[in-house]
Amino acid sequence: MSSENKKWRNNNAQSQLKKITDKKGKLESYQRKTIIYGDGFRAPEQRIGKTQTMNQKLVFVELKVTNTTKETKQAEAYFEESNGGYGYGFKSLKAWESEVYHLGYFVDEDQVENMSLNFYGSDKNHRVLKCFE
């Protein structure tokens, strides 16, 4: 990645972060609305049930991917908005080679213990990893 592209991404990330932090750099709270769904006949299709002031946490996750086969495989990881918004990270991994990814997520403070990462692939490769157990 060019140094100009890295500079743009860093400036863009900083400007986005300023939108959700106060002057001291603390994450701002927001109003979380609970949606109640109806059937559209006897009850409205959807309505707002409850509104709560919610604080967020910035959670960092270190993800290690290892090729456990005997041949070189293309590791495919999907991260929304990664690589300038393209969303995919590709790397060929030799047998038993590993790659470490560092991810950051904003999570409502009452949902941190419920965080999970979903990995999609064929049926036998689909995994859900609970972050805190």
C-alpha positions in Angstrom: 0.0 0.0 0.0 1.4 3.4 -0.9 2.4 5.9 1.8 -0.2 8.3 0.4 -3.0 5.7 0.7 -1.8 4.9 4.3 -1.9 8.6 5.1 -5.4 9.0 3.7 -6.7 5.9 5.7 -5.1 7.3 8.9 -6.6 10.7 8.4 -10.0 9.2 7.5 -10.0 6.9 10.6 -9.1 9.9 12.8 -11.9 12.0 11.4 -14.4 9.2 11.9 -13.3 8.7 15.4 -13.8 12.4 16.2 -17.5 12.0 15.3 -18.0 9.4 18.1 -15.8 10.8 20.9 -15.9 13.8 23.1 -13.1 16.4 23.5 -11.3 14.2 25.9 -11.3 11.2 23.4 -13.9 9.2 25.4 -16.5 7.3 23.4 -19.9 9.1 23.4 -23.0 7.4 24.5 -25.9 7.1 22.1 -29.6 6.3 22.2 -30.3 2.6 21.4 -33.8 1.9 20.2 -35.4 -1.5 20.7 -37.5 -2.4 17.7 -40.7 -4.5 18.3 -41.9 -6.3 15.2 -45.6 -7.0 14.6 -47.4 -8.9 11.9 -48.6 -5.9 10.0 -52.3 -6.8 10.5 -53.1 -7.0 14.2 -49.9 -5.1 15.2 -47.8 -2.5 13.3 -45.1 -4.1 11.2 -42.5 -2.5 13.5 -42.4 0.1 16.3 -40.0 1.4 18.8 -40.4 -0.3 22.1 -37.8 1.1 24.4 -35.0 3.7 24.1 -31.9 3.5 26.3 -28.8 5.6 26.7 -26.0 3.2 25.8 -22.2 3.4 26.4 -19.8 1.7 24.0 -16.5 -0.1 24.5 -13.7 -0.4 22.0 -12.7 -4.1 22.0 -9.6 -5.4 20.3 -9.4 -9.0 19.1 -6.3 -10.8 18.0 -7.1 -13.5 15.5 -4.6 -16.2 14.5 -5.3 -18.2 11.4 -3.3 -21.3 10.8 -3.2 -23.5 7.7 -3.5 -27.0 9.2 -3.2 -28.8 5.8 -0.1 -30.2 4.1 -0.3 -27.9 1.1 -0.3 -24.2 0.5 -3.8 -22.7 0.8 -5.2 -19.3 0.2 -6.4 -18.0 3.5 -9.5 -15.9 3.0 -10.8 -13.5 5.7 -13.6 -11.0 5.3 -13.4 -7.9 7.3 -15.9 -5.2 6.4 -14.2 -1.9 5.6 -10.8 -3.4 5.6 -8.2 -2.6 3.0 -9.7 0.8 2.2 -13.3 -0.5 2.1 -12.7 -3.5 -0.2 -13.5 -5.9 2.6 -11.2 -8.9 1.9 -7.8 -10.0 3.1 -6.1 -12.7 1.1 -2.8 -14.4 1.9 -1.4 -17.7 0.8 -0.3 -19.8 3.8 2.1 -22.7 3.5 1.5 -25.9 5.5 1.3 -25.0 9.2 2.0 -21.3 8.5 0.0 -18.7 10.5 -1.1 -15.2 10.1 -2.2 -12.9 12.9 -5.0 -10.2 12.4 -5.7 -7.4 14.8 -9.3 -6.3 14.8 -11.2 -3.6 16.7 -14.9 -3.4 17.3 -17.2 -0.9 19.0 -19.6 -2.9 21.2 -22.4 -1.8 23.5 -21.1 -2.2 27.0 -24.0 -4.6 28.0 -23.2 -6.9 25.0 -19.4 -7.3 25.3 -19.8 -10.8 26.9 -22.0 -11.8 24.0 -19.5 -10.9 21.2 -18.8 -13.5 18.6 -17.0 -13.8 15.3 -18.7 -15.7 12.5 -16.5 -17.5 9.9 -18.4 -18.6 6.8 -17.3 -21.4 4.5 -18.5 -24.8 3.5 -20.7 -26.5 6.1 -17.7 -28.2 7.8 -15.7 -24.9 7.8 -18.4 -22.6 9.3 -17.4 -21.6 12.8 -18.8 -19.2 15.4 -16.2 -18.2 17.9 -17.4 -16.7 21.1 -14.9 -14.1 22.1 -15.4 -14.3 25.9 -16.1 -17.6 27.6 
